[in-house]
């Protein structure tokens, strides 16, 4: 029996490692493709580059999903989020810190560290799983999001809970199951979920602005170098 358990745990571990590797590869391909936009459209304004990046991202996501289905491999959404954060952090350390102010660097570092901590917290958090509930039929449990009425000990009122098929559990204050954070969003972690969303938006905006500054500065240096070469030749 222990041998079967060991084999099962080994298969699960290999499956998780495989999904993490697919996620890492997907992130690097996506970020490399997105870096093409500021390089080839450096003369365009940020308002033009943003829609182009969004369109390219949609194409990449659709193509990647089709390729994964065709190959029969799967990625992990939380791993994709984590590797995206690591990629942004790595780009800042290697490239962007040379062209942005120290204050912006401190802010960006702080944002990424807080997001990594927040991602771990929401992955391991209890969204409000129901451990005891009033009588409800098994038919309700088979429903994806069937709504049931539950009564908690020590409470005088009935509170609504919903069943999540992904987590196979009833969640108090259920909002939705978030694949990116690998957990249900319920009463106990809804505030953390909103804080993380705002943090991701701010971090992505800071990263885009800093990347635009780097691309603009790189283009100016390239133009200056070409002018110097022409002047020297003349």
SULSULHU-V195820 format. One record per residue. N is the residue number from 1. RES is the residue in one small letter. PSI is psi in whole degrees, 0 to 359 (* if undefined). Layout:
BEGIN
N&RES&PSI / N&RES&PSI
END
This chain:
BEGIN
1&x&320 / 2&x&327 / 3&x&318 / 4&x&321 / 5&x&319 / 6&x&319 / 7&x&320 / 8&x&316 / 9&x&325 / 10&x&317 / 11&x&320 / 12&x&318 / 13&x&315 / 14&x&323 / 15&x&318 / 16&x&318 / 17&x&317 / 18&x&317 / 19&x&322 / 20&x&320 / 21&x&317 / 22&x&320 / 23&x&316 / 24&x&315 / 25&x&318 / 26&x&319 / 27&x&315 / 28&x&320 / 29&x&316 / 30&x&313 / 31&x&324 / 32&x&318 / 33&x&321 / 34&x&332 / 35&x&345 / 36&x&328 / 37&x&304 / 38&x&338 / 39&x&317 / 40&x&346 / 41&x&38 / 42&x&330 / 43&x&343 / 44&x&157 / 45&x&167 / 46&x&328 / 47&x&335 / 48&x&322 / 49&x&326 / 50&x&311 / 51&x&324 / 52&x&318 / 53&x&319 / 54&x&318 / 55&x&316 / 56&x&322 / 57&x&318 / 58&x&318 / 59&x&317 / 60&x&319 / 61&x&317 / 62&x&316 / 63&x&318 / 64&x&320 / 65&x&317 / 66&x&319 / 67&x&319 / 68&x&321 / 69&x&321 / 70&x&320 / 71&x&348 / 72&x&29 / 73&x&158 / 74&x&150 / 75&x&169 / 76&x&120 / 77&x&314 / 78&x&325 / 79&x&322 / 80&x&316 / 81&x&315 / 82&x&314 / 83&x&329 / 84&x&317 / 85&x&316 / 86&x&322 / 87&x&313 / 88&x&317 / 89&x&317 / 90&x&319 / 91&x&320 / 92&x&313 / 93&x&320 / 94&x&322 / 95&x&301 / 96&x&331 / 97&x&345 / 98&x&342 / 99&x&357 / 100&x&163 / 101&x&155 / 102&x&325 / 103&x&315 / 104&x&326 / 105&x&318 / 106&x&318 / 107&x&314 / 108&x&318 / 109&x&316 / 110&x&319 / 111&x&315 / 112&x&318 / 113&x&315 / 114&x&323 / 115&x&321 / 116&x&317 / 117&x&317 / 118&x&323 / 119&x&317 / 120&x&320 / 121&x&316 / 122&x&332 / 123&x&323 / 124&x&5 / 125&x&160 / 126&x&111 / 127&x&350 / 128&x&41 / 129&x&139 / 130&x&123 / 131&x&335 / 132&x&138 / 133&x&163 / 134&x&168 / 135&x&129 / 136&x&143 / 137&x&161 / 138&x&337 / 139&x&326 / 140&x&323 / 141&x&335 / 142&x&342 / 143&x&144 / 144&x&307 / 145&x&54 / 146&x&136 / 147&x&130 / 148&x&162 / 149&x&130 / 150&x&148 / 151&x&120 / 152&x&147 / 153&x&136 / 154&x&3 / 155&x&143 / 156&x&356 / 157&x&155 / 158&x&137 / 159&x&139 / 160&x&138 / 161&x&161 / 162&x&154 / 163&x&130 / 164&x&120 / 165&x&328 / 166&x&316 / 167&x&348 / 168&x&49 / 169&x&159 / 170&x&137 / 171&x&129 / 172&x&131 / 173&x&33 / 174&x&129 / 175&x&303 / 176&x&168 / 177&x&123 / 178&x&106 / 179&x&325 / 180&x&326 / 181&x&1 / 182&x&32 / 183&x&163 / 184&x&152 / 185&x&112 / 186&x&201 / 187&x&324 / 188&x&339 / 189&x&14 / 190&x&320 / 191&x&316 / 192&x&322 / 193&x&315 / 194&x&320 / 195&x&318 / 196&x&319 / 197&x&312 / 198&x&318 / 199&x&319 / 200&x&319 / 201&x&315 / 202&x&317 / 203&x&316 / 204&x&320 / 205&x&317 / 206&x&318 / 207&x&318 / 208&x&316 / 209&x&316 / 210&x&322 / 211&x&322 / 212&x&319 / 213&x&317 / 214&x&316 / 215&x&320 / 216&x&315 / 217&x&321 / 218&x&320 / 219&x&319 / 220&x&319 / 221&x&322 / 222&x&317 / 223&x&321 / 224&x&319 / 225&x&321 / 226&x&321 / 227&x&321 / 228&x&320 / 229&x&317 / 230&x&320 / 231&x&321 / 232&x&320 / 233&x&324 / 234&x&*
END
